């Protein structure tokens, strides 16, 4: 029979692993979200600035 301390340590390790996994997931999602925002802004700038440059060059 395992002692209460051993059971508590095992549960603590499981919780710590889950927290670590979730933290990694959050980092990935945060990075993906940031990249998505940068792409949207870049596309918007491209679509608005390039035509203006083309008009002024003509």
PDBQT receptor file of N, H, CA, C and O in Angstrom, charges set to zero:
ATOM      1  N   UNK A   1       0.846  -1.185   0.000  1.00  0.00    +0.000 N 
ATOM      2  CA  UNK A   1       0.000   0.000   0.000  1.00  0.00    +0.000 C 
ATOM      3  C   UNK A   1       0.894   1.252   0.000  1.00  0.00    +0.000 C 
ATOM      4  O   UNK A   1       1.853   1.354   0.766  1.00  0.00    +0.000 OA
ATOM      5  N   UNK A   2       0.550   2.193  -0.877  1.00  0.00    +0.000 N 
ATOM      6  H   UNK A   2      -0.229   2.110  -1.499  1.00  0.00    +0.000 HD
ATOM      7  CA  UNK A   2       1.354   3.405  -0.961  1.00  0.00    +0.000 C 
ATOM      8  C   UNK A   2       0.969   4.367   0.154  1.00  0.00    +0.000 C 
ATOM      9  O   UNK A   2      -0.177   4.424   0.600  1.00  0.00    +0.000 OA
ATOM     10  N   UNK A   3       1.945   5.097   0.570  1.00  0.00    +0.000 N 
ATOM     11  H   UNK A   3       2.876   5.051   0.208  1.00  0.00    +0.000 HD
ATOM     12  CA  UNK A   3       1.669   6.071   1.624  1.00  0.00    +0.000 C 
ATOM     13  C   UNK A   3       0.981   7.287   1.008  1.00  0.00    +0.000 C 
ATOM     14  O   UNK A   3       1.019   7.495  -0.205  1.00  0.00    +0.000 OA
ATOM     15  N   UNK A   4       0.369   8.063   1.848  1.00  0.00    +0.000 N 
ATOM     16  H   UNK A   4       0.338   7.894   2.833  1.00  0.00    +0.000 HD
ATOM     17  CA  UNK A   4      -0.314   9.280   1.398  1.00  0.00    +0.000 C 
ATOM     18  C   UNK A   4       0.663  10.245   0.749  1.00  0.00    +0.000 C 
ATOM     19  O   UNK A   4       0.316  10.936  -0.209  1.00  0.00    +0.000 OA
ATOM     20  N   UNK A   5       1.871  10.293   1.260  1.00  0.00    +0.000 N 
ATOM     21  H   UNK A   5       2.153   9.732   2.038  1.00  0.00    +0.000 HD
ATOM     22  CA  UNK A   5       2.888  11.185   0.710  1.00  0.00    +0.000 C 
ATOM     23  C   UNK A   5       3.252  10.777  -0.721  1.00  0.00    +0.000 C 
ATOM     24  O   UNK A   5       3.390  11.629  -1.598  1.00  0.00    +0.000 OA
ATOM     25  N   UNK A   6       3.403   9.474  -0.947  1.00  0.00    +0.000 N 
ATOM     26  H   UNK A   6       3.291   8.782  -0.234  1.00  0.00    +0.000 HD
ATOM     27  CA  UNK A   6       3.720   8.990  -2.292  1.00  0.00    +0.000 C 
ATOM     28  C   UNK A   6       2.594   9.310  -3.265  1.00  0.00    +0.000 C 
ATOM     29  O   UNK A   6       2.845   9.732  -4.394  1.00  0.00    +0.000 OA
ATOM     30  N   UNK A   7       1.370   9.113  -2.837  1.00  0.00    +0.000 N 
ATOM     31  H   UNK A   7       1.166   8.770  -1.920  1.00  0.00    +0.000 HD
ATOM     32  CA  UNK A   7       0.213   9.429  -3.686  1.00  0.00    +0.000 C 
ATOM     33  C   UNK A   7       0.147  10.921  -3.996  1.00  0.00    +0.000 C 
ATOM     34  O   UNK A   7      -0.137  11.318  -5.126  1.00  0.00    +0.000 OA
ATOM     35  N   UNK A   8       0.408  11.733  -2.995  1.00  0.00    +0.000 N 
ATOM     36  H   UNK A   8       0.638  11.411  -2.077  1.00  0.00    +0.000 HD
ATOM     37  CA  UNK A   8       0.390  13.181  -3.191  1.00  0.00    +0.000 C 
ATOM     38  C   UNK A   8       1.482  13.610  -4.169  1.00  0.00    +0.000 C 
ATOM     39  O   UNK A   8       1.256  14.469  -5.021  1.00  0.00    +0.000 OA
ATOM     40  N   UNK A   9       2.666  13.009  -4.044  1.00  0.00    +0.000 N 
ATOM     41  H   UNK A   9       2.849  12.311  -3.352  1.00  0.00    +0.000 HD
ATOM     42  CA  UNK A   9       3.768  13.330  -4.952  1.00  0.00    +0.000 C 
ATOM     43  C   UNK A   9       3.425  12.928  -6.386  1.00  0.00    +0.000 C 
ATOM     44  O   UNK A   9       3.724  13.660  -7.330  1.00  0.00    +0.000 OA
ATOM     45  N   UNK A  10       2.800  11.772  -6.542  1.00  0.00    +0.000 N 
ATOM     46  H   UNK A  10       2.557  11.177  -5.776  1.00  0.00    +0.000 HD
ATOM     47  CA  UNK A  10       2.413  11.306  -7.869  1.00  0.00    +0.000 C 
ATOM     48  C   UNK A  10       1.382  12.263  -8.486  1.00  0.00    +0.000 C 
ATOM     49  O   UNK A  10       1.492  12.621  -9.659  1.00  0.00    +0.000 OA
ATOM     50  N   UNK A  11       0.409  12.665  -7.719  1.00  0.00    +0.000 N 
ATOM     51  H   UNK A  11       0.320  12.374  -6.766  1.00  0.00    +0.000 HD
ATOM     52  CA  UNK A  11      -0.610  13.611  -8.200  1.00  0.00    +0.000 C 
ATOM     53  C   UNK A  11       0.020  14.967  -8.533  1.00  0.00    +0.000 C 
ATOM     54  O   UNK A  11      -0.349  15.613  -9.514  1.00  0.00    +0.000 OA
ATOM     55  N   UNK A  12       0.968  15.382  -7.705  1.00  0.00    +0.000 N 
ATOM     56  H   UNK A  12       1.268  14.858  -6.908  1.00  0.00    +0.000 HD
ATOM     57  CA  UNK A  12       1.659  16.656  -7.942  1.00  0.00    +0.000 C 
ATOM     58  C   UNK A  12       2.405  16.606  -9.273  1.00  0.00    +0.000 C 
ATOM     59  O   UNK A  12       2.362  17.564 -10.044  1.00  0.00    +0.000 OA
ATOM     60  N   UNK A  13       3.087  15.499  -9.543  1.00  0.00    +0.000 N 
ATOM     61  H   UNK A  13       3.122  14.721  -8.916  1.00  0.00    +0.000 HD
ATOM     62  CA  UNK A  13       3.816  15.342 -10.806  1.00  0.00    +0.000 C 
ATOM     63  C   UNK A  13       2.862  15.394 -11.995  1.00  0.00    +0.000 C 
ATOM     64  O   UNK A  13       3.160  16.037 -13.002  1.00  0.00    +0.000 OA
ATOM     65  N   UNK A  14       1.715  14.721 -11.885  1.00  0.00    +0.000 N 
ATOM     66  H   UNK A  14       1.473  14.199 -11.067  1.00  0.00    +0.000 HD
ATOM     67  CA  UNK A  14       0.724  14.737 -12.969  1.00  0.00    +0.000 C 
ATOM     68  C   UNK A  14       0.230  16.161 -13.232  1.00  0.00    +0.000 C 
ATOM     69  O   UNK A  14       0.141  16.595 -14.381  1.00  0.00    +0.000 OA
ATOM     70  N   UNK A  15      -0.088  16.875 -12.161  1.00  0.00    +0.000 N 
ATOM     71  H   UNK A  15      -0.016  16.523 -11.228  1.00  0.00    +0.000 HD
ATOM     72  CA  UNK A  15      -0.571  18.250 -12.301  1.00  0.00    +0.000 C 
ATOM     73  C   UNK A  15       0.504  19.132 -12.929  1.00  0.00    +0.000 C 
ATOM     74  O   UNK A  15       0.203  19.948 -13.800  1.00  0.00    +0.000 OA
ATOM     75  N   UNK A  16       1.752  18.975 -12.496  1.00  0.00    +0.000 N 
ATOM     76  H   UNK A  16       1.996  18.312 -11.788  1.00  0.00    +0.000 HD
ATOM     77  CA  UNK A  16       2.854  19.774 -13.023  1.00  0.00    +0.000 C 
ATOM     78  C   UNK A  16       3.040  19.508 -14.516  1.00  0.00    +0.000 C 
ATOM     79  O   UNK A  16       3.268  20.439 -15.288  1.00  0.00    +0.000 OA
ATOM     80  N   UNK A  17       2.942  18.234 -14.926  1.00  0.00    +0.000 N 
ATOM     81  H   UNK A  17       2.757  17.477 -14.299  1.00  0.00    +0.000 HD
ATOM     82  CA  UNK A  17       3.068  17.878 -16.345  1.00  0.00    +0.000 C 
ATOM     83  C   UNK A  17       1.954  18.517 -17.164  1.00  0.00    +0.000 C 
ATOM     84  O   UNK A  17       2.200  19.022 -18.259  1.00  0.00    +0.000 OA
ATOM     85  N   UNK A  18       0.733  18.499 -16.642  1.00  0.00    +0.000 N 
ATOM     86  H   UNK A  18       0.533  18.089 -15.752  1.00  0.00    +0.000 HD
ATOM     87  CA  UNK A  18      -0.391  19.109 -17.354  1.00  0.00    +0.000 C 
ATOM     88  C   UNK A  18      -0.206  20.620 -17.487  1.00  0.00    +0.000 C 
ATOM     89  O   UNK A  18      -0.473  21.199 -18.540  1.00  0.00    +0.000 OA
ATOM     90  N   UNK A  19       0.250  21.240 -16.419  1.00  0.00    +0.000 N 
ATOM     91  H   UNK A  19       0.467  20.769 -15.564  1.00  0.00    +0.000 HD
ATOM     92  CA  UNK A  19       0.485  22.692 -16.447  1.00  0.00    +0.000 C 
ATOM     93  C   UNK A  19       1.556  23.020 -17.483  1.00  0.00    +0.000 C 
ATOM     94  O   UNK A  19       1.412  23.978 -18.244  1.00  0.00    +0.000 OA
ATOM     95  N   UNK A  20       2.624  22.232 -17.515  1.00  0.00    +0.000 N 
ATOM     96  H   UNK A  20       2.740  21.454 -16.897  1.00  0.00    +0.000 HD
ATOM     97  CA  UNK A  20       3.703  22.449 -18.474  1.00  0.00    +0.000 C 
ATOM     98  C   UNK A  20       3.193  22.287 -19.903  1.00  0.00    +0.000 C 
ATOM     99  O   UNK A  20       3.525  23.088 -20.777  1.00  0.00    +0.000 OA
ATOM    100  N   UNK A  21       2.391  21.256 -20.141  1.00  0.00    +0.000 N 
ATOM    101  H   UNK A  21       2.122  20.606 -19.431  1.00  0.00    +0.000 HD
ATOM    102  CA  UNK A  21       1.833  21.034 -21.478  1.00  0.00    +0.000 C 
ATOM    103  C   UNK A  21       0.947  22.211 -21.892  1.00  0.00    +0.000 C 
ATOM    104  O   UNK A  21       1.039  22.696 -23.020  1.00  0.00    +0.000 OA
ATOM    105  N   UNK A  22       0.099  22.660 -20.984  1.00  0.00    +0.000 N 
ATOM    106  H   UNK A  22       0.025  22.265 -20.068  1.00  0.00    +0.000 HD
ATOM    107  CA  UNK A  22      -0.806  23.770 -21.296  1.00  0.00    +0.000 C 
ATOM    108  C   UNK A  22      -0.031  25.063 -21.567  1.00  0.00    +0.000 C 
ATOM    109  O   UNK A  22      -0.400  25.849 -22.440  1.00  0.00    +0.000 OA
ATOM    110  N   UNK A  23       1.042  25.270 -20.809  1.00  0.00    +0.000 N 
ATOM    111  H   UNK A  23       1.342  24.632 -20.100  1.00  0.00    +0.000 HD
ATOM    112  CA  UNK A  23       1.865  26.465 -21.016  1.00  0.00    +0.000 C 
ATOM    113  C   UNK A  23       2.491  26.437 -22.409  1.00  0.00    +0.000 C 
ATOM    114  O   UNK A  23       2.546  27.464 -23.086  1.00  0.00    +0.000 OA
ATOM    115  N   UNK A  24       2.955  25.281 -22.833  1.00  0.00    +0.000 N 
ATOM    116  H   UNK A  24       2.910  24.447 -22.283  1.00  0.00    +0.000 HD
ATOM    117  CA  UNK A  24       3.537  25.148 -24.172  1.00  0.00    +0.000 C 
ATOM    118  C   UNK A  24       2.469  25.400 -25.242  1.00  0.00    +0.000 C 
ATOM    119  O   UNK A  24       2.734  26.073 -26.238  1.00  0.00    +0.000 OA
ATOM    120  N   UNK A  25       1.268  24.860 -25.034  1.00  0.00    +0.000 N 
ATOM    121  H   UNK A  25       1.053  24.313 -24.225  1.00  0.00    +0.000 HD
ATOM    122  CA  UNK A  25       0.173  25.085 -25.984  1.00  0.00    +0.000 C 
ATOM    123  C   UNK A  25      -0.150  26.573 -26.089  1.00  0.00    +0.000 C 
ATOM    124  O   UNK A  25      -0.376  27.097 -27.180  1.00  0.00    +0.000 OA
ATOM    125  N   UNK A  26      -0.166  27.235 -24.950  1.00  0.00    +0.000 N 
ATOM    126  H   UNK A  26       0.018  26.810 -24.064  1.00  0.00    +0.000 HD
ATOM    127  CA  UNK A  26      -0.474  28.667 -24.945  1.00  0.00    +0.000 C 
ATOM    128  C   UNK A  26       0.587  29.453 -25.698  1.00  0.00    +0.000 C 
ATOM    129  O   UNK A  26       0.260  30.393 -26.422  1.00  0.00    +0.000 OA
ATOM    130  N   UNK A  27       1.852  29.084 -25.537  1.00  0.00    +0.000 N 
ATOM    131  H   UNK A  27       2.117  28.320 -24.948  1.00  0.00    +0.000 HD
ATOM    132  CA  UNK A  27       2.926  29.758 -26.253  1.00  0.00    +0.000 C 
ATOM    133  C   UNK A  27       2.738  29.609 -27.754  1.00  0.00    +0.000 C 
ATOM    134  O   UNK A  27       2.883  30.577 -28.500  1.00  0.00    +0.000 OA
ATOM    135  N   UNK A  28       2.414  28.400 -28.196  1.00  0.00    +0.000 N 
ATOM    136  H   UNK A  28       2.296  27.613 -27.590  1.00  0.00    +0.000 HD
ATOM    137  CA  UNK A  28       2.220  28.141 -29.622  1.00  0.00    +0.000 C 
ATOM    138  C   UNK A  28       1.037  28.940 -30.140  1.00  0.00    +0.000 C 
ATOM    139  O   UNK A  28       1.124  29.561 -31.199  1.00  0.00    +0.000 OA
ATOM    140  N   UNK A  29      -0.080  28.930 -29.394  1.00  0.00    +0.000 N 
ATOM    141  H   UNK A  29      -0.150  28.425 -28.534  1.00  0.00    +0.000 HD
ATOM    142  CA  UNK A  29      -1.265  29.661 -29.839  1.00  0.00    +0.000 C 
ATOM    143  C   UNK A  29      -1.016  31.162 -29.847  1.00  0.00    +0.000 C 
ATOM    144  O   UNK A  29      -1.488  31.864 -30.741  1.00  0.00    +0.000 OA
ATOM    145  N   UNK A  30      -0.289  31.652 -28.874  1.00  0.00    +0.000 N 
ATOM    146  H   UNK A  30       0.095  31.082 -28.148  1.00  0.00    +0.000 HD
ATOM    147  CA  UNK A  30       0.018  33.077 -28.825  1.00  0.00    +0.000 C 
ATOM    148  C   UNK A  30       0.881  33.474 -30.016  1.00  0.00    +0.000 C 
ATOM    149  O   UNK A  30       0.653  34.514 -30.635  1.00  0.00    +0.000 OA
ATOM    150  N   UNK A  31       1.865  32.653 -30.332  1.00  0.00    +0.000 N 
ATOM    151  H   UNK A  31       2.050  31.809 -29.828  1.00  0.00    +0.000 HD
ATOM    152  CA  UNK A  31       2.738  32.936 -31.471  1.00  0.00    +0.000 C 
ATOM    153  C   UNK A  31       1.949  32.893 -32.767  1.00  0.00    +0.000 C 
ATOM    154  O   UNK A  31       2.089  33.778 -33.611  1.00  0.00    +0.000 OA
ATOM    155  N   UNK A  32       1.109  31.856 -32.934  1.00  0.00    +0.000 N 
ATOM    156  H   UNK A  32       0.995  31.136 -32.248  1.00  0.00    +0.000 HD
ATOM    157  CA  UNK A  32       0.290  31.747 -34.138  1.00  0.00    +0.000 C 
ATOM    158  C   UNK A  32      -0.633  32.950 -34.280  1.00  0.00    +0.000 C 
ATOM    159  O   UNK A  32      -0.806  33.487 -35.374  1.00  0.00    +0.000 OA
ATOM    160  N   UNK A  33      -1.218  33.363 -33.171  1.00  0.00    +0.000 N 
ATOM    161  H   UNK A  33      -1.077  32.927 -32.282  1.00  0.00    +0.000 HD
ATOM    162  CA  UNK A  33      -2.111  34.513 -33.188  1.00  0.00    +0.000 C 
ATOM    163  C   UNK A  33      -1.360  35.774 -33.598  1.00  0.00    +0.000 C 
ATOM    164  O   UNK A  33      -1.867  36.580 -34.379  1.00  0.00    +0.000 OA
ATOM    165  N   UNK A  34      -0.153  35.942 -33.070  1.00  0.00    +0.000 N 
ATOM    166  H   UNK A  34       0.259  35.288 -32.436  1.00  0.00    +0.000 HD
ATOM    167  CA  UNK A  34       0.651  37.112 -33.414  1.00  0.00    +0.000 C 
ATOM    168  C   UNK A  34       1.011  37.092 -34.894  1.00  0.00    +0.000 C 
ATOM    169  O   UNK A  34       0.934  38.121 -35.566  1.00  0.00    +0.000 OA
ATOM    170  N   UNK A  35       1.398  35.939 -35.401  1.00  0.00    +0.000 N 
ATOM    171  H   UNK A  35       1.461  35.103 -34.855  1.00  0.00    +0.000 HD
ATOM    172  CA  UNK A  35       1.757  35.817 -36.817  1.00  0.00    +0.000 C 
ATOM    173  C   UNK A  35       0.545  36.137 -37.681  1.00  0.00    +0.000 C 
ATOM    174  O   UNK A  35       0.668  36.839 -38.685  1.00  0.00    +0.000 OA
ATOM    175  N   UNK A  36      -0.615  35.634 -37.305  1.00  0.00    +0.000 N 
ATOM    176  H   UNK A  36      -0.716  35.064 -36.489  1.00  0.00    +0.000 HD
ATOM    177  CA  UNK A  36      -1.835  35.927 -38.056  1.00  0.00    +0.000 C 
ATOM    178  C   UNK A  36      -2.089  37.427 -38.110  1.00  0.00    +0.000 C 
ATOM    179  O   UNK A  36      -2.435  37.962 -39.163  1.00  0.00    +0.000 OA
ATOM    180  N   UNK A  37      -1.921  38.106 -36.985  1.00  0.00    +0.000 N 
ATOM    181  H   UNK A  37      -1.640  37.672 -36.129  1.00  0.00    +0.000 HD
ATOM    182  CA  UNK A  37      -2.141  39.548 -36.950  1.00  0.00    +0.000 C 
ATOM    183  C   UNK A  37      -1.137  40.281 -37.831  1.00  0.00    +0.000 C 
ATOM    184  O   UNK A  37      -1.501  41.226 -38.531  1.00  0.00    +0.000 OA
ATOM    185  N   UNK A  38       0.108  39.858 -37.802  1.00  0.00    +0.000 N 
ATOM    186  H   UNK A  38       0.403  39.091 -37.233  1.00  0.00    +0.000 HD
ATOM    187  CA  UNK A  38       1.139  40.485 -38.635  1.00  0.00    +0.000 C 
ATOM    188  C   UNK A  38       0.810  40.282 -40.109  1.00  0.00    +0.000 C 
ATOM    189  O   UNK A  38       0.966  41.201 -40.914  1.00  0.00    +0.000 OA
ATOM    190  N   UNK A  39       0.361  39.101 -40.461  1.00  0.00    +0.000 N 
ATOM    191  H   UNK A  39       0.234  38.355 -39.807  1.00  0.00    +0.000 HD
ATOM    192  CA  UNK A  39       0.009  38.837 -41.858  1.00  0.00    +0.000 C 
ATOM    193  C   UNK A  39      -1.155  39.701 -42.317  1.00  0.00    +0.000 C 
ATOM    194  O   UNK A  39      -1.143  40.212 -43.437  1.00  0.00    +0.000 OA
ATOM    195  N   UNK A  40      -2.153  39.866 -41.471  1.00  0.00    +0.000 N 
ATOM    196  H   UNK A  40      -2.163  39.451 -40.561  1.00  0.00    +0.000 HD
ATOM    197  CA  UNK A  40      -3.298  40.699 -41.817  1.00  0.00    +0.000 C 
ATOM    198  C   UNK A  40      -2.859  42.144 -42.011  1.00  0.00    +0.000 C 
ATOM    199  O   UNK A  40      -3.250  42.785 -42.987  1.00  0.00    +0.000 OA
ATOM    200  N   UNK A  41      -2.062  42.655 -41.107  1.00  0.00    +0.000 N 
ATOM    201  H   UNK A  41      -1.744  42.135 -40.314  1.00  0.00    +0.000 HD
ATOM    202  CA  UNK A  41      -1.586  44.037 -41.214  1.00  0.00    +0.000 C 
ATOM    203  C   UNK A  41      -0.722  44.191 -42.465  1.00  0.00    +0.000 C 
ATOM    204  O   UNK A  41      -0.851  45.181 -43.186  1.00  0.00    +0.000 OA
ATOM    205  N   UNK A  42       0.145  43.237 -42.725  1.00  0.00    +0.000 N 
ATOM    206  H   UNK A  42       0.250  42.434 -42.139  1.00  0.00    +0.000 HD
ATOM    207  CA  UNK A  42       1.009  43.300 -43.904  1.00  0.00    +0.000 C 
ATOM    208  C   UNK A  42       0.184  43.305 -45.181  1.00  0.00    +0.000 C 
ATOM    209  O   UNK A  42       0.456  44.081 -46.098  1.00  0.00    +0.000 OA
ATOM    210  N   UNK A  43      -0.810  42.453 -45.243  1.00  0.00    +0.000 N 
ATOM    211  H   UNK A  43      -1.031  41.823 -44.498  1.00  0.00    +0.000 HD
ATOM    212  CA  UNK A  43      -1.669  42.398 -46.425  1.00  0.00    +0.000 C 
ATOM    213  C   UNK A  43      -2.418  43.711 -46.599  1.00  0.00    +0.000 C 
ATOM    214  O   UNK A  43      -2.552  44.209 -47.717  1.00  0.00    +0.000 OA
ATOM    215  N   UNK A  44      -2.903  44.268 -45.508  1.00  0.00    +0.000 N 
ATOM    216  H   UNK A  44      -2.795  43.863 -44.600  1.00  0.00    +0.000 HD
ATOM    217  CA  UNK A  44      -3.636  45.536 -45.573  1.00  0.00    +0.000 C 
ATOM    218  C   UNK A  44      -2.728  46.649 -46.068  1.00  0.00    +0.000 C 
ATOM    219  O   UNK A  44      -3.118  47.432 -46.933  1.00  0.00    +0.000 OA
ATOM    220  N   UNK A  45      -1.533  46.722 -45.531  1.00  0.00    +0.000 N 
ATOM    221  H   UNK A  45      -1.216  46.085 -44.828  1.00  0.00    +0.000 HD
ATOM    222  CA  UNK A  45      -0.576  47.746 -45.957  1.00  0.00    +0.000 C 
ATOM    223  C   UNK A  45      -0.245  47.552 -47.427  1.00  0.00    +0.000 C 
ATOM    224  O   UNK A  45      -0.206  48.520 -48.187  1.00  0.00    +0.000 OA
ATOM    225  N   UNK A  46      -0.010  46.329 -47.832  1.00  0.00    +0.000 N 
ATOM    226  H   UNK A  46      -0.042  45.542 -47.215  1.00  0.00    +0.000 HD
ATOM    227  CA  UNK A  46       0.318  46.050 -49.230  1.00  0.00    +0.000 C 
ATOM    228  C   UNK A  46      -0.816  46.494 -50.143  1.00  0.00    +0.000 C 
ATOM    229  O   UNK A  46      -0.585  47.146 -51.161  1.00  0.00    +0.000 OA
ATOM    230  N   UNK A  47      -2.033  46.140 -49.777  1.00  0.00    +0.000 N 
ATOM    231  H   UNK A  47      -2.221  45.610 -48.950  1.00  0.00    +0.000 HD
ATOM    232  CA  UNK A  47      -3.174  46.478 -50.630  1.00  0.00    +0.000 C 
ATOM    233  C   UNK A  47      -3.459  47.978 -50.672  1.00  0.00    +0.000 C 
ATOM    234  O   UNK A  47      -4.003  48.471 -51.660  1.00  0.00    +0.000 OA
ATOM    235  N   UNK A  48      -3.105  48.699 -49.631  1.00  0.00    +0.000 N 
ATOM    236  H   UNK A  48      -2.663  48.298 -48.829  1.00  0.00    +0.000 HD
ATOM    237  CA  UNK A  48      -3.373  50.133 -49.592  1.00  0.00    +0.000 C 
ATOM    238  C   UNK A  48      -2.195  50.966 -50.092  1.00  0.00    +0.000 C 
ATOM    239  O   UNK A  48      -2.408  51.986 -50.748  1.00  0.00    +0.000 OA
ATOM    240  N   UNK A  49      -0.987  50.566 -49.807  1.00  0.00    +0.000 N 
ATOM    241  H   UNK A  49      -0.815  49.738 -49.275  1.00  0.00    +0.000 HD
ATOM    242  CA  UNK A  49       0.186  51.367 -50.146  1.00  0.00    +0.000 C 
ATOM    243  C   UNK A  49       0.635  51.127 -51.592  1.00  0.00    +0.000 C 
ATOM    244  O   UNK A  49       0.949  52.085 -52.298  1.00  0.00    +0.000 OA
ATOM    245  N   UNK A  50       0.670  49.893 -52.038  1.00  0.00    +0.000 N 
ATOM    246  H   UNK A  50       0.415  49.115 -51.465  1.00  0.00    +0.000 HD
ATOM    247  CA  UNK A  50       1.173  49.590 -53.382  1.00  0.00    +0.000 C 
ATOM    248  C   UNK A  50       0.352  50.302 -54.457  1.00  0.00    +0.000 C 
ATOM    249  O   UNK A  50       0.942  50.902 -55.356  1.00  0.00    +0.000 OA
ATOM    250  N   UNK A  51      -0.980  50.264 -54.407  1.00  0.00    +0.000 N 
ATOM    251  H   UNK A  51      -1.459  49.776 -53.677  1.00  0.00    +0.000 HD
ATOM    252  CA  UNK A  51      -1.728  50.994 -55.436  1.00  0.00    +0.000 C 
ATOM    253  C   UNK A  51      -1.427  52.498 -55.430  1.00  0.00    +0.000 C 
ATOM    254  O   UNK A  51      -1.376  53.115 -56.494  1.00  0.00    +0.000 OA
ATOM    255  N   UNK A  52      -1.229  53.086 -54.269  1.00  0.00    +0.000 N 
ATOM    256  H   UNK A  52      -1.270  52.585 -53.404  1.00  0.00    +0.000 HD
ATOM    257  CA  UNK A  52      -0.906  54.511 -54.180  1.00  0.00    +0.000 C 
ATOM    258  C   UNK A  52       0.432  54.774 -54.860  1.00  0.00    +0.000 C 
ATOM    259  O   UNK A  52       0.584  55.756 -55.586  1.00  0.00    +0.000 OA
ATOM    260  N   UNK A  53       1.398  53.896 -54.623  1.00  0.00    +0.000 N 
ATOM    261  H   UNK A  53       1.274  53.098 -54.033  1.00  0.00    +0.000 HD
ATOM    262  CA  UNK A  53       2.728  54.054 -55.249  1.00  0.00    +0.000 C 
ATOM    263  C   UNK A  53       2.614  53.907 -56.756  1.00  0.00    +0.000 C 
ATOM    264  O   UNK A  53       3.275  54.633 -57.500  1.00  0.00    +0.000 OA
ATOM    265  N   UNK A  54       1.793  52.988 -57.213  1.00  0.00    +0.000 N 
ATOM    266  H   UNK A  54       1.257  52.398 -56.609  1.00  0.00    +0.000 HD
ATOM    267  CA  UNK A  54       1.610  52.795 -58.650  1.00  0.00    +0.000 C 
ATOM    268  C   UNK A  54       0.958  54.019 -59.289  1.00  0.00    +0.000 C 
ATOM    269  O   UNK A  54       1.328  54.408 -60.397  1.00  0.00    +0.000 OA
ATOM    270  N   UNK A  55      -0.001  54.626 -58.606  1.00  0.00    +0.000 N 
ATOM    271  H   UNK A  55      -0.302  54.310 -57.706  1.00  0.00    +0.000 HD
ATOM    272  CA  UNK A  55      -0.694  55.814 -59.128  1.00  0.00    +0.000 C 
ATOM    273  C   UNK A  55       0.279  56.982 -59.209  1.00  0.00    +0.000 C 
ATOM    274  O   UNK A  55       0.287  57.718 -60.196  1.00  0.00    +0.000 OA
ATOM    275  N   UNK A  56       1.097  57.155 -58.180  1.00  0.00    +0.000 N 
ATOM    276  H   UNK A  56       1.091  56.557 -57.378  1.00  0.00    +0.000 HD
ATOM    277  CA  UNK A  56       2.023  58.289 -58.176  1.00  0.00    +0.000 C 
ATOM    278  C   UNK A  56       3.146  58.097 -59.193  1.00  0.00    +0.000 C 
ATOM    279  O   UNK A  56       3.717  59.077 -59.671  1.00  0.00    +0.000 OA
ATOM    280  N   UNK A  57       3.468  56.856 -59.528  1.00  0.00    +0.000 N 
ATOM    281  H   UNK A  57       3.004  56.060 -59.140  1.00  0.00    +0.000 HD
ATOM    282  CA  UNK A  57       4.493  56.595 -60.513  1.00  0.00    +0.000 C 
ATOM    283  C   UNK A  57       3.989  56.859 -61.932  1.00  0.00    +0.000 C 
ATOM    284  O   UNK A  57       4.774  57.208 -62.813  1.00  0.00    +0.000 OA
ATOM    285  N   UNK A  58       2.701  56.698 -62.153  1.00  0.00    +0.000 N 
ATOM    286  H   UNK A  58       2.063  56.414 -61.437  1.00  0.00    +0.000 HD
ATOM    287  CA  UNK A  58       2.132  56.879 -63.490  1.00  0.00    +0.000 C 
ATOM    288  C   UNK A  58       2.106  58.320 -63.938  1.00  0.00    +0.000 C 
ATOM    289  O   UNK A  58       1.652  58.614 -65.044  1.00  0.00    +0.000 OA
TER     290      UNK A  58
